[in-house]
Structure formats: structure tokens, C-alpha cells
């Protein structure tokens, strides 16, 4: 079965891109543009970004498009009709999104919907035996063993897109690459996974300076161009915490076998430490098209559009330990990973509510952690054994996090004096 899934592909891959208007979706289409002979964009989805997905329809002529928002889907239909593109089927709603993910017309699904909203379509693609390019880390964070068990019971091939997990994947022996979710790293001589993180825009700040951070400051990542939610997660290092939990499930390791290291240059994307003292790292310029191209073509290699790393102009490599006083969300995520699935599900749900409130300038940057911690404590003892219980807990954790927002509401967020340094 694996040999069939990993054989060299000679026919065009039929792509479904879930979340095509986000940064991962747009980067995926950038790679596809370089290889029109290899990839056929069959379907696209977005929540409500009509203008972006309309331009994508003009460029790639997909057969099927889903906009979750019904009014926006209607707008898209009108725009496509004006261009005589009536052959493109446009639908709306979450059920249509799930149908898109399991369509027999596609063999490869880029799962790039941000947040827990991507869980069900991604899980559906796995159950349908698709080649799933996983950029939605929340699917594994939220459902963990349930997601991995679904993969084990299907013909799906799971390939990680996050730069860190893709780097780990590339640094593993071939036999371990063939059993994502069921890895036996110690038998392959591996002692530790090392996740690198830039530290975000506030790496040089003191913990007591973070209270008055603004959304604009938090979204000004020094190395990566990302969406606003992920940028805030990077600033709090919650993103690294979610990646920590995802790594546990992807590579079948214990929390104690994963180490987080700050690497400000974002040149080494992650590493694998072997029992003989060797450390294998994957390096490259900080550009998501590299892991996307790797997963699209795996086990082949294709042009990504990313310039190769120039060692004569690359800054020196720096490494630092994590200051958990400055990044309490990362510590909380690691603790949740050890606590169990309910803690992880509640953490992700609460964080989405808290980050949205911060971006709307309802709460302070430092309140994100307080809401997350309170929510984890509320739900940590619950049992989660199936996907319906996951969805129920996710809903209740969001409601709880929303209910405690008034305890932290502020009238305004003042501009920090260090803004000029960003």
C-alpha cells in the first residue's frame, strides 16, 4: 500500500485547496503556477474572501468552489457569470466544504484552513484516503489520537506542511517517513526532536513590557509573512506550543522527547537528534513555498520559487533557551500536551477566542494567557473519546472563554514605547 502511495507520480495530481485565500493557500498556488504540467487545481475553498478567490478562479479555472458564507458565495456566482465562467460550481456552507474534501475528483488535499474550523474537512479527507498535505495543525491538536486512528484505518498519506514538522520529516530515515503517526523513532536511533522557533517580535523584550503590546506590533513578525491570527500565536509562542502537540502525534513521541530552542534567524527549521550524537537539521530561507513544494512532489523534488540559501550572506546561527516567564502560553501548551486530549482541545478553542478578542482590542496581549489557562483548568478533567465529544468540548470551551472576556475587557490598548524597534 505504501509503495503505491509513494511511487513516482506520472499523471497530473488533482488538487483540492482548502483555505486557498490564506497565506498557505496562496503559496500553494504560487508553486503550482511553476508546474502546470504536474498539477490540476480541481477545487478551492475560502470563508468569505470573494475578491481573492475570484482572481484564483480566473487563473486556475477550478471545477468546484466553496465559500462557507452563503452571501459571499452568491457574490462570487455573479462575478463568475460576468466572465462567462458558469461551468464553475459554487456552493456554500460547512457541509459543502466536507463534500469538497472527499470528492472522488481529487487525490490530493491541501488542508490550510486556519483553526478548528479545518478539523472536519481535514478528517474527512483522511477518511477518504486522500494524500493530505497538513497545514492545519489544529486538526491534530484538537483531536489527536482520533485523527491518527482515522489515518491508520484509511489509505491516506499524511505529509506535514508546517516548516518545523516538514523539517523533522525530511530529517528522518526513509522508513520513518513512511509511517507518520506510527513512527518508532527510538528503533531508528533517534533520541530527540528539536523544534526551533524565532521567538517572534518580542524576543528581546522583557516580560513586564508586554502588557501594552498592540495588535500591529504582535503581527509584525521579523522573519515570516503570515496571517494575523498565526502572527499573534507566534508572538505569544502559542504557535510553537500547538506545533509541540502536533509533533507528538505526527511522530509518535512523548512530550519529554521534544525540545524547543529559540533560533532567531529562522534558517534552521527544526532538527532531529540521534543516539550516536549526530544532529540532522533541515535548513533554508524562511519561505513556506519550500515545505509546500516538498509535500506536493514527495518523494520527488521540484522547483519551489525560493532562492537557495547563500551561506556567504547568511547571518550567524544563534540559539537560546526559552524564557517561559515571557512565553507562558508555550509552557501551558506543553503542560496540556502531558495532561491529555481535553486540555489540548480546550486550549486551542480558548486561544482562538482570546486571540480574536486581542486583535479586536478588547483584551490585552497578556490576557490571552490568562483566558487560556483558566479554560484549560475548567475542562482538563473531561473525557474525549470520539469526534462528537471533541466537537462538543470545543464548543463549550469557546463559550466559556467568551463568557470570561468581560473580566479582562479594556477600553483601549496604548502604544508601547518600543514600537519603533519593530
Secondary structure by P-SEA (a helix, b strand, c coil): cccccccccccbbbbbbcccccaaaaaaaaaaaaccccccccccccccaaaaaaaaaacccccbbbcccaaaaaaaaaaaaaaccccbbbbbcaaaaaaaaacccccccccccccccccaaaaaaaaacccccccccccccccaaaaaaaaaaccbbbbbccaaaaaaaaaccaaaaacccccccccccccbbbbbbccccccccccccccccccccccccccccccaaaaaaaaaaaaaaaaaaaaaaacccccccbbbbbbccccccccccccccbbbbbbccccaaaaaaaaaccccccccccccccccccccbbbbcccccccaaaaaaaaaaaacaaaaaaaaaaaaaaaaaaaaccccccaaaaaaaaaaaaccccccccaaaaaaaaaaaaaaaaaacccccccccccccccccc
